[in-house]
Amino acid sequence: MPFDEYMAACLYDPDDGFFSAGPLRSGKTGDFVTSPEISPWFGRLIGRWAKRFSPLVEQGEMARAMRGSEGATRVLIEVGAGSGALLVPLIAEAGGVFGEVYAVEMSSAARSRIADQNPTANVVASLDEIPEGVDAVLVANEVLDNMPAALARRSDDGWMEIGVGVDGGDLRLTEMPAREEVIEWCDEVFGDVPVGTVVTVQLAVAEWISSVFERFGRVSLCLIDYGAPAEELAGRGVESVVRTYRGHQTGFDWLQHPGDTDITVDVNLDGVTMAIARAGGTVRVINQNDFLVEQGANELIERARRDERETAGAGEIMDQLKARSERIDLEALIDPTGFGAFTVSLVE
Ligand SMILES: C[S@@+](CC[C@H](N)C(=O)[O-])C[C@H]1O[C@@H](n2cnc3c(N)ncnc32)[C@H](O)[C@@H]1O
């Protein structure tokens, strides 16, 4: 089968998928830690960005708080909300200025946790459960990288797909003729690359972006992931293109243990830009450091530093430790060699 089908089955099979059927995966006790798990300020700062698109803030009229500019309701949506660590502070910061808040999650364990923590949010399994035609402000952190991607390799005769086959009872990677849509995507996003180049083909990301624009009225997006332009992604081997996370370790054998590990790929920013442009949107891509600094991260760090000094001077050890830990967590979110290097694709 093509690799994207294999990835979809491993992550989202209703009975055995790593996300759909397993326990809650994100968090310090789960399999990986993401920015929202580091500090609630991540959700708060995204909330500051989101608030700009609330009709209440945009138009300054109470009467239009629940209605968009064309008369449609404007809703705040988090897709792939995981443990809810982003949603809780996002709602605290911005929930009050939107008509409704939705959390969309394919994992049933995650949906239960989110619903318990956020009684005011509508927790759903798919975008199809949100009314069509509403204006949407949509946030997704580390979700596009978990959408099934195909793998392709440039051969002497054009693009071949890398799929998963059975050999002597074991699953193995195998080459197969590329599907039309894969060839089209590769030609458009990668163009001419040297023979042997392996690439990920993010058809599911493109389809998801187009469904967002089709379903909703006015769309504002904040999509955060580790990603890179096509040129930077081309030319790596399958081992570095496809990554796994299980129990905070990488390098799990995803071919021999389907469904037992997270499978993730770097997001191709040119593919995202192309899909948004096709849907009629314009994207601004910056890194997480710049995005959070735009929302006021440096001022928060400065305030925590001042609190740390003042509480230290007053001998208030517990408060000093609290301020210090808040500062360190904020610094981790904007660290240019870590989370700060993630990319943020914005449709504003
Ligand atoms: C790596 S986790 C990130 C969780 C959370 N956003 C965070 O930052 O901690 C990816 C999550 O996205 C969910 N997911 C993937 N594709 C999705 C989709 N199309 N719709 C809703 N949820 C999705 C998975 O079930 C998983 O919980």
Ligand as a Chemical Component Dictionary entry (heavy atoms), coordinates in Angstrom:
data_LIG
# 
_chem_comp.id                   LIG 
_chem_comp.type                 NON-POLYMER 
_chem_comp.pdbx_formal_charge   0 
_chem_comp.three_letter_code    LIG 
# 
loop_
_chem_comp_atom.comp_id 
_chem_comp_atom.atom_id 
_chem_comp_atom.alt_atom_id 
_chem_comp_atom.type_symbol 
_chem_comp_atom.charge 
_chem_comp_atom.model_Cartn_x 
_chem_comp_atom.model_Cartn_y 
_chem_comp_atom.model_Cartn_z 
_chem_comp_atom.pdbx_ordinal 
LIG C1  C1  C 0  1.165  15.710 17.831 1  
LIG S1  S1  S 1  -0.446 15.759 18.449 2  
LIG C2  C2  C 0  -0.555 17.457 18.944 3  
LIG C3  C3  C 0  -1.563 17.706 20.013 4  
LIG C4  C4  C 0  -1.693 19.157 20.461 5  
LIG N1  N1  N 0  -2.062 20.028 19.380 6  
LIG C5  C5  C 0  -0.417 19.651 21.083 7  
LIG O1  O1  O 0  0.193  20.579 20.574 8  
LIG O2  O2  O -1 -0.023 19.088 22.113 9  
LIG C6  C6  C 0  -1.456 15.685 17.015 10 
LIG C7  C7  C 0  -2.935 15.537 17.352 11 
LIG O3  O3  O 0  -3.688 15.869 16.187 12 
LIG C8  C8  C 0  -4.785 14.984 16.073 13 
LIG N2  N2  N 0  -5.197 15.022 14.647 14 
LIG C9  C9  C 0  -4.467 14.686 13.562 15 
LIG N3  N3  N 0  -5.140 14.930 12.419 16 
LIG C10 C10 C 0  -6.322 15.457 12.795 17 
LIG C11 C11 C 0  -7.460 15.934 12.080 18 
LIG N4  N4  N 0  -7.504 15.923 10.740 19 
LIG N5  N5  N 0  -8.510 16.403 12.780 20 
LIG C12 C12 C 0  -8.481 16.417 14.137 21 
LIG N6  N6  N 0  -7.427 15.987 14.878 22 
LIG C13 C13 C 0  -6.368 15.515 14.213 23 
LIG C14 C14 C 0  -4.249 13.660 16.586 24 
LIG O4  O4  O 0  -5.288 12.805 17.006 25 
LIG C15 C15 C 0  -3.345 14.134 17.739 26 
LIG O5  O5  O 0  -4.046 14.185 18.951 27 
# 
loop_
_chem_comp_bond.comp_id 
_chem_comp_bond.atom_id_1 
_chem_comp_bond.atom_id_2 
_chem_comp_bond.value_order 
_chem_comp_bond.pdbx_ordinal 
LIG C1  S1  SING 1  
LIG S1  C2  SING 2  
LIG S1  C6  SING 3  
LIG C2  C3  SING 4  
LIG C3  C4  SING 5  
LIG C4  N1  SING 6  
LIG C4  C5  SING 7  
LIG C5  O1  DOUB 8  
LIG C5  O2  SING 9  
LIG C6  C7  SING 10 
LIG C7  O3  SING 11 
LIG C7  C15 SING 12 
LIG O3  C8  SING 13 
LIG C8  N2  SING 14 
LIG C8  C14 SING 15 
LIG N2  C9  SING 16 
LIG N2  C13 SING 17 
LIG C9  N3  DOUB 18 
LIG N3  C10 SING 19 
LIG C10 C11 SING 20 
LIG C10 C13 DOUB 21 
LIG C11 N4  SING 22 
LIG C11 N5  DOUB 23 
LIG N5  C12 SING 24 
LIG C12 N6  DOUB 25 
LIG N6  C13 SING 26 
LIG C14 O4  SING 27 
LIG C14 C15 SING 28 
LIG C15 O5  SING 29 
# 
